[in-house]
Amino acid sequence: MMYKEAKEMNEQLLAWRRQIHHHPELGCRLPQTTALVEKALDDMGISWEKIGPCAIVGVIGKKEGKKILLRADMDALPMGEETGLPFASECDGVMHSCGHDCHTSMLLTAAALLKKHEEELQGQVILMFQPDEEGTDGTGARMMVENGLLDKYKPDVAVMAHMASDIVKTNQIMLKSGPCSASSDRFVVHLHGKGGHGARPHQSINPITCAIKIAEAFGDIGRYEVDVQEPTALSICTFHSGTASNIIPEDCEFTGTLRTFNDEARQFTLDRMQQVAQSIADAYRCQLTFDRPRGIPPLINDPEFSQQLHTWLQETIGQEGVDIPPMSYAKSMGSEDFSFISSRVPSCSFSVGSTSHQEQVYPLHHPKIIFDEDGLAAGAAAYAQAAYSYLTK
């Protein structure tokens, strides 16, 4: 039912998607995108409110009962577009290369379908239009939770979709169970030594030497101290120090990211990094500042809810022509701030196939990525069917 109805809305779905793609916006600065969402919800007769500066929450359903949250992110990335599409970004240095334009337009389409069937729903659908998933201004999901999203609306379960341009085929919906996306913790290591002439190192305290030793030791933590069955990625990504080849600098700073799927391994590794860094800094007579801003927890798909959702989709849109493959247990070391929802509410994220017909298929966050629009109706139908099945079974 839902796939057929989503295809009937395909013209409007693509119009929304192309308008958002043509006018990409960053972080929490989304005036054009939120205006489009607000107008669309108004036109459908769906009540909504803003949470924080630009997050939007809509509600469908007149009856008390269970509640399901459907989430779409709205922000773009700070990068130039090289697709050559007629509706390519008009904003220099800003592009929808992660598919958030698709997510928003699919959720709007699903909202229209669910509004049409509102009288049949034995509960409510919470529509979550989220800013800043990419972390340009912080993290949008965390902001919405801290501003009372879950406390006010109290969803029983939650669902999100994400485009898959190079893994899942067009017209496929892939569900996962268990650990899905890794945690993400940024760290900053700053070392202060004593500057001097490169010809007289004994009169100085070289922070670069100390920083190199710490970076090497960080790698050993991941290799030798964390359970080998717990995937862990610890990467040094920036390294800054010095101004000239004959001057020993006073300061050195490097930054990086830690990714895990297990909160215990995550906390252990971060604590050991700080301990090891302090020990080495003391040994090399440097002053250490170790900063680890609050990061993003791992995204875990609730096994029971994910399996139930998989069955529902197979029995419904799977019979209409959407390919619903067997459950996947693959993990991604990428992060997803929907985890601020999934850590508190049984949740499921699913992948929407959109493999391009291009000769060269590009991954997410690539300036030449093109999502196959033929897959968007399946994504919209999956959103709608998830809510419909949950609220009518």
Long-range contacts (C-beta under 8 A, 24 or more apart in sequence): 1-316, 1-320, 1-385, 2-113, 2-316, 2-317, 2-320, 2-381, 2-382, 2-384, 2-385, 2-388, 3-317, 3-320, 3-321, 3-322, 3-377, 3-378, 3-381, 3-385, 4-320, 5-113, 5-116, 5-381, 5-384, 6-109, 6-110, 6-113, 6-377, 6-378, 6-380, 6-381, 6-384, 7-377, 9-109, 9-112, 9-113, 9-377, 9-380, 10-376, 10-377, 12-109, 12-112, 13-105, 13-106, 13-108, 13-109, 13-376, 13-377, 13-380, 14-105, 14-373, 14-376, 16-40, 16-104, 16-105, 16-108, 16-109, 17-101, 17-102, 17-104, 17-105, 17-373, 17-376, 18-87, 19-87, 20-74, 20-96, 20-101, 20-104, 20-105, 21-85, 21-87, 21-88, 21-89, 21-96, 21-101, 22-87, 22-88, 22-89, 22-90, 23-89, 23-90, 23-91, 24-76, 24-77, 24-89, 24-91, 24-94, 24-95, 24-96, 24-101, 25-74, 25-75, 25-76, 25-91, 25-94, 26-75, 26-76, 26-77, 26-78, 26-94, 26-134, 26-136, 26-137, 27-75, 27-131, 27-132, 27-134, 27-136, 27-137, 27-138, 28-52, 28-53, 28-54, 28-75, 28-131, 28-132, 28-136, 28-137, 28-138, 28-140, 28-143, 29-54, 29-137, 30-54, 30-74, 30-75, 30-131, 33-74, 33-75, 33-104, 34-74, 34-129, 37-74, 37-104, 37-108, 37-129, 40-108, 40-111, 41-108, 41-111, 41-127, 44-111, 44-112, 44-115, 45-115, 46-111, 46-115, 46-127, 48-127, 51-144, 51-147, 51-148, 51-149, 52-131, 52-143, 52-144, 52-147, 53-131, 54-131, 55-128, 55-129, 55-130, 55-131, 55-140, 55-143, 55-144, 55-147, 55-149, 56-127, 56-129, 57-126, 57-127, 57-128, 57-129, 57-144, 57-149, 57-153, 58-111, 58-126, 58-127, 58-129, 59-124, 59-125, 59-126, 59-127, 59-153, 60-111, 60-114, 60-115, 60-118, 60-121, 60-124, 60-125, 60-127, 61-118, 61-121, 61-123, 61-124, 61-125, 61-391, 62-118, 62-119, 62-121, 63-121, 63-122, 63-123, 63-124, 64-123, 65-122, 65-123, 65-124, 65-391, 66-122, 66-123, 66-124, 66-156, 66-157, 66-390, 66-391, 67-123, 67-124, 67-125, 67-126, 67-153, 67-154, 67-155, 67-156, 68-123, 68-124, 68-125, 68-126, 68-155, 68-156, 68-157, 68-158, 68-159, 68-386, 68-387, 68-390, 68-391, 69-125, 69-126, 69-128, 69-153, 69-155, 69-157, 69-158, 69-159, 69-341, 69-345, 70-107, 70-110, 70-125, 70-126, 70-127, 70-128, 70-158, 70-159, 70-160, 70-383, 70-386, 70-387, 71-107, 71-128, 71-130, 71-141, 71-158, 71-159, 71-160, 71-338, 71-341, 72-100, 72-103, 72-104, 72-106, 72-107, 72-128, 72-129, 72-130, 72-160, 72-161, 73-100, 73-103, 73-104, 73-130, 73-131, 73-133, 73-140, 74-100, 74-103, 74-104, 74-129, 74-130, 74-131, 75-100, 75-131, 75-132, 75-133, 75-134, 75-136, 75-140, 76-100, 76-101, 76-134, 77-134, 77-365, 78-136, 79-365, 79-367, 80-367, 81-367, 82-367, 82-368, 83-367, 83-368, 83-369, 83-370, 85-370, 95-367, 97-364, 97-365, 97-366, 97-367, 97-369, 98-133, 98-134, 98-163, 98-364, 98-365, 99-162, 99-163, 99-165, 99-352, 99-354, 99-364, 99-371, 100-133, 102-163, 102-352, 102-354, 102-371, 102-376, 102-379, 103-160, 103-161, 103-162, 103-163, 103-379, 104-129, 105-376, 105-380, 106-161, 106-352, 106-376, 106-379, 106-380, 106-383, 107-161, 107-380, 107-383, 109-376, 109-377, 109-380, 109-383, 109-384, 110-380, 110-381, 110-383, 110-384, 110-387, 113-380, 113-381, 113-384, 114-384, 114-387, 114-388, 117-388, 120-388, 120-392, 121-387, 121-388, 121-391, 121-392, 122-391, 122-392, 123-390, 123-391, 124-391, 125-387, 125-391, 126-153, 126-155, 128-158, 133-336, 133-337, 133-338, 135-337, 139-296, 139-337, 139-340, 140-337, 141-337, 141-338, 141-339, 141-340, 141-341, 142-296, 142-337, 142-340, 145-340, 145-341, 145-344, 150-341, 150-344, 150-345, 155-345, 156-345, 156-346, 157-302, 157-305, 157-345, 157-346, 157-347, 157-348, 157-390, 158-338, 158-341, 158-342, 158-345, 158-346, 158-347, 158-348, 159-309, 159-347, 159-348, 159-349, 159-350, 159-383, 159-386, 159-387, 160-336, 160-338, 160-341, 160-347, 160-348, 160-349, 160-350, 161-349, 161-350, 161-351, 161-352, 161-379, 161-382, 161-383, 162-336, 162-349, 162-350, 162-351, 162-352, 163-351, 163-352, 163-354, 163-364, 163-371, 163-375, 163-379, 164-351, 164-352, 164-353, 164-354, 164-355, 165-354, 165-355, 165-356, 165-361, 165-362, 165-363, 165-364, 165-369, 165-370, 165-371, 165-372, 166-355, 166-361, 166-362, 166-363, 166-364, 167-351, 167-355, 168-351, 168-352, 168-353, 168-354, 168-355, 169-323, 169-353, 169-355, 170-353, 170-354, 170-355, 170-372, 170-374, 170-375, 171-321, 171-322, 171-323, 171-353, 171-374, 171-375, 171-378, 172-322, 172-323, 172-324, 172-325, 172-351, 172-353, 172-375, 172-378, 173-313, 173-317, 173-322, 173-323, 173-324, 173-350, 173-351, 173-352, 173-353, 173-378, 173-379, 173-382, 174-325, 174-328, 174-350, 174-351, 174-353, 175-301, 175-306, 175-309, 175-310, 175-313, 175-324, 175-327, 175-328, 175-348, 175-350, 175-351, 176-301, 176-306, 176-327, 176-328, 176-329, 176-330, 176-349, 176-350, 176-351, 177-301, 177-303, 177-306, 177-307, 177-327, 177-328, 177-329, 178-300, 178-301, 178-303, 178-329, 179-261, 179-298, 179-299, 179-300, 179-301, 179-331, 180-298, 180-299, 180-300, 180-301, 180-331, 180-332, 180-336, 180-349, 181-298, 181-299, 181-331, 181-332, 181-333, 181-334, 181-335, 181-336, 181-339, 181-349, 182-231, 182-233, 182-259, 182-260, 182-261, 182-298, 182-299, 182-331, 182-332, 182-333, 182-334, 182-335, 183-258, 183-259, 183-260, 183-261, 183-263, 183-266, 183-295, 183-296, 183-297, 183-298, 183-335, 183-339, 184-257, 184-258, 184-259, 184-295, 184-296, 184-335, 185-257, 185-258, 185-259, 185-266, 185-270, 185-292, 185-293, 185-295, 185-296, 186-255, 186-256, 186-257, 186-292, 186-293, 186-295, 187-255, 187-256, 187-257, 187-258, 187-270, 187-273, 187-290, 187-291, 187-292, 188-253, 188-254, 188-255, 188-289, 188-290, 188-291, 188-292, 189-214, 189-253, 189-254, 189-255, 189-277, 189-288, 189-289, 189-290, 189-291, 190-251, 190-252, 190-253, 190-288, 190-289, 190-290, 190-291, 191-251, 191-252, 191-253, 191-281, 191-286, 191-287, 191-288, 191-289, 192-250, 192-251, 192-286, 192-287, 192-289, 193-248, 193-249, 193-250, 193-251, 193-252, 193-284, 193-285, 193-286, 193-287, 194-248, 194-250, 195-247, 195-248, 195-249, 195-250, 196-247, 196-248, 197-246, 197-247, 197-248, 198-245, 198-246, 198-247, 198-248, 199-246, 201-248, 204-248, 205-284, 205-285, 205-286, 206-248, 206-284, 207-241, 207-249, 207-250, 207-251, 207-252, 207-286, 208-241, 208-242, 208-248, 208-249, 208-252, 209-284, 210-252, 210-280, 210-281, 210-284, 210-286, 211-239, 211-241, 211-252, 211-253, 211-254, 213-280, 213-284, 214-276, 214-277, 214-280, 214-281, 215-239, 215-254, 217-276, 217-277, 217-280, 218-256, 218-273, 218-276, 218-277, 221-269, 221-272, 221-273, 221-276, 222-269, 225-268, 225-269, 225-272, 226-260, 226-265, 226-268, 226-269, 227-265, 230-260, 230-261, 230-262, 230-265, 231-259, 231-260, 231-261, 231-331, 231-333, 232-258, 232-259, 232-260, 232-265, 232-269, 233-257, 233-258, 233-259, 233-260, 233-333, 234-258, 234-259, 234-269, 258-295, 259-333, 259-335, 260-298, 261-298, 261-331, 262-298, 263-297, 263-298, 266-298, 296-335, 296-336, 296-337, 296-339, 296-340, 297-339, 297-340, 297-343, 298-339, 299-335, 299-336, 299-338, 299-339, 299-342, 299-347, 299-349, 300-339, 300-342, 300-343, 300-347, 301-342, 301-347, 301-348, 301-349, 302-342, 302-346, 302-347, 302-348, 304-346, 305-346, 305-347, 305-348, 306-348, 309-348, 309-350, 309-386, 309-389, 309-390, 312-385, 312-386, 312-389, 312-390, 312-393, 313-382, 313-385, 313-386, 313-389, 316-385, 316-389, 317-378, 317-381, 317-382, 317-385, 320-381, 322-378, 322-381, 322-382, 323-353, 348-386, 350-382, 352-376, 352-378, 352-379, 352-382, 353-378
